[in-house]
Amino acid sequence: MKQTLSVVISAFNKEKSLDRCLKSVQELVDEIIVVDDGSTDNTEEVVGDIISNSTSNIKYFKKSNGGVATARNYGFEQSTGKYVCFLDADDEIAPKFLDTCVDYLEKHRSISLVYTSLMYVNGDTGSVSRWPGVYDYDAQLRRKNQVPTCNVARRELWSRLAGQRQRYAPNGAGSEDADMWTRAGAYGMDARKITEEPLFIYHGGGRTSVDYHEVDWLGWHP
């Protein structure tokens, strides 16, 4: 499995969480791509320390700040895997996440993208989230996003859709992923929630301000 999958980690000023994120994937896959989206903290030094004390499966790239969609797209361009997984630098995955997802995609050739239940962590407290549920594309078209940020997709999904669109994330992050899953479904690319195990560990708490309003990902679609 290791040779068939690339993990892309986008990071902007994530020196405090990047070590935890990288350790959750470091032994699971041969190609990890870290895209530093113009950080002004010690993100570069953190990655450098990890690379110097580990095997060479981590590739580090730094670009000017452009937002999470541009970072993910840049990372995808550097990747080589048959499957791709995108992980934000303040989140992590359980040891079974990648194997479980790739195994399902290998056995179900008509499915383009898979995801799992998630563990929502806020500070020192964690609980299994009721979202996401069973994939329902009709609900996606009713502005109920179905797919979490961390998932595993076939490479063709990202190449055919030409990545994510930063205009849906004008303040750095937003609904760029929800727009992509909407476009994928419109092209007939199906998705599945494959297990109730919370194998994606999402760290929330303080990410967005109280006046944050997500861009309507259907707004530019007919």
C-alpha positions in Angstrom: 0.0 0.0 0.0 2.8 2.4 0.8 3.9 2.8 -2.8 0.4 3.6 -4.1 -0.5 6.5 -1.8 0.7 10.1 -1.3 -0.2 12.2 1.7 -0.2 15.9 1.2 -0.1 18.1 4.4 -0.9 21.8 4.0 0.5 24.1 6.7 0.3 27.8 7.5 1.8 28.8 10.9 1.3 25.3 12.4 4.5 24.9 14.3 2.7 23.7 17.4 0.7 20.9 15.8 2.7 19.8 12.8 4.9 17.4 14.7 1.8 15.5 15.9 0.3 15.5 12.5 3.4 14.1 10.8 4.0 11.5 13.4 0.5 10.1 12.7 1.4 9.3 9.1 5.2 9.0 9.0 5.3 5.2 9.3 2.3 4.5 7.2 3.3 5.8 3.7 6.4 6.3 1.6 5.5 9.7 0.2 4.6 12.6 2.5 4.5 16.1 1.0 4.4 19.1 3.3 3.4 22.4 1.6 4.3 25.4 3.7 1.9 28.1 2.6 4.1 31.1 3.4 4.3 30.5 7.2 5.9 33.2 9.3 6.5 31.0 12.4 8.9 28.1 12.9 7.0 25.7 10.6 10.1 25.2 8.4 12.4 24.5 11.3 9.9 21.9 12.7 9.8 20.0 9.4 13.5 20.2 9.1 14.1 18.7 12.5 11.7 15.8 11.7 13.4 15.2 8.3 16.9 15.2 9.8 15.9 12.6 12.4 13.9 10.3 10.2 13.8 8.5 6.9 13.5 10.6 3.7 9.8 10.0 2.9 9.0 13.6 3.7 9.3 16.2 1.0 9.1 19.9 2.0 8.0 22.7 -0.2 7.5 26.4 0.7 5.5 28.8 -1.4 4.1 32.3 -1.0 0.9 32.5 1.0 -2.1 31.8 -1.2 -4.6 29.8 0.9 -5.3 26.2 1.6 -6.7 25.4 -1.9 -3.5 26.6 -3.6 -1.4 24.7 -1.1 -3.3 21.5 -1.7 -3.1 21.9 -5.5 0.6 22.6 -5.3 1.1 19.5 -3.2 -0.9 17.4 -5.6 1.3 18.5 -8.5 4.4 17.2 -6.5 2.7 13.9 -5.6 3.1 10.6 -7.5 0.6 8.2 -5.8 -2.2 6.3 -7.4 -4.3 7.6 -4.4 -4.0 10.9 -2.6 -4.9 11.9 1.0 -5.0 15.5 2.1 -4.4 16.3 5.8 -4.4 19.7 7.4 -1.4 20.3 9.7 -3.5 20.6 12.9 -5.3 17.2 12.4 -4.1 13.6 12.5 -5.2 10.1 11.5 -5.5 6.8 13.2 -3.0 4.1 12.2 -5.7 2.1 10.3 -7.0 5.1 8.3 -4.9 4.8 5.1 -5.0 1.0 4.8 -8.7 0.9 5.4 -9.4 3.5 2.7 -7.0 2.2 0.1 -8.2 -1.4 0.6 -11.8 -0.3 -0.1 -10.8 1.6 -3.2 -8.9 -1.3 -4.5 -11.9 -3.6 -4.2 -14.5 -1.1 -5.4 -13.3 0.4 -8.7 -16.5 2.4 -9.3 -15.9 4.6 -6.1 -13.7 7.6 -6.5 -13.4 8.9 -2.9 -13.8 7.3 0.6 -13.9 8.7 4.1 -14.6 7.5 7.7 -16.2 8.7 10.8 -14.2 11.3 12.7 -13.2 12.0 16.2 -13.7 15.6 17.1 -11.1 16.9 19.6 -11.4 20.2 21.4 -8.6 20.8 23.8 -8.2 17.7 25.9 -11.7 16.4 25.2 -12.6 14.1 22.3 -15.9 12.6 21.1 -17.1 10.8 18.0 -18.9 13.2 15.8 -22.4 12.5 14.3 -21.1 14.1 11.1 -20.3 12.9 8.5 -23.0 10.4 7.7 -23.7 8.0 4.9 -22.9 9.7 1.6 -25.9 11.4 0.0 -25.2 13.5 -3.1 -28.7 15.0 -3.1 -27.9 16.4 0.4 -24.7 17.9 -1.0 -26.9 19.8 -3.5 -29.0 21.1 -0.5 -25.8 22.7 0.9 -25.1 19.9 3.4 -21.5 19.0 2.8 -21.0 15.3 3.0 -17.2 14.7 3.0 -14.6 15.7 5.6 -11.4 17.4 4.6 -9.4 14.3 5.2 -10.3 11.5 2.9 -8.6 9.2 0.3 -9.3 9.8 -3.4 -8.2 8.4 -6.7 -5.7 10.5 -8.4 -8.0 10.9 -11.4 -10.5 12.8 -9.3 -8.0 15.6 -8.6 -6.5 15.7 -12.1 -9.9 15.7 -13.9 -11.3 18.5 -11.7 -8.1 20.5 -11.8 -7.9 20.6 -8.0 -9.7 23.0 -5.6 -10.7 26.6 -6.2 -9.3 29.3 -3.8 -12.2 31.7 -4.5 -14.3 29.5 -2.2 -11.8 30.2 0.6 -11.1 34.0 0.4 -9.9 34.2 4.1 -7.5 31.3 3.8 -9.9 28.4 4.3 -13.6 27.9 3.7 -15.8 25.8 1.4 -13.1 24.9 -1.2 -13.5 21.2 -0.4 -17.3 21.2 -0.5 -17.2 22.8 -3.9 -14.9 20.0 -5.1 -17.1 17.2 -3.9 -20.0 18.9 -5.6 -18.2 19.0 -8.9 -17.0 15.4 -8.5 -20.6 14.2 -8.1 -21.7 16.2 -11.1 -19.0 14.3 -13.1 -20.4 11.0 -11.8 -17.6 10.4 -9.3 -19.1 8.5 -6.4 -18.1 8.6 -2.7 -18.6 6.4 0.3 -18.3 6.4 4.0 -16.7 3.1 4.6 -16.6 2.6 8.4 -18.1 4.0 11.6 -14.7 3.9 13.2 -13.5 7.4 13.9 -10.2 7.1 12.0 -9.9 10.8 11.1 -9.0 12.9 14.2 -10.1 16.4 13.7 -8.8 19.1 16.1 -11.3 21.9 16.4 -11.6 24.8 18.9 -10.8 28.4 17.9 -10.3 27.8 14.2 -12.8 30.4 13.1 -14.2 33.6 14.5 -17.8 34.0 15.6 -18.5 36.2 12.5 -17.1 33.6 10.1 -19.5 32.9 7.2 -18.7 30.1 4.8 -18.8 30.9 1.1 -21.8 29.3 -0.7 -20.2 26.5 -2.7 -23.2 26.3 -5.0 -23.2 30.1 -5.7 -21.2 29.8 -8.9 -22.9 26.6 -10.2 -26.0 26.7 -12.4 
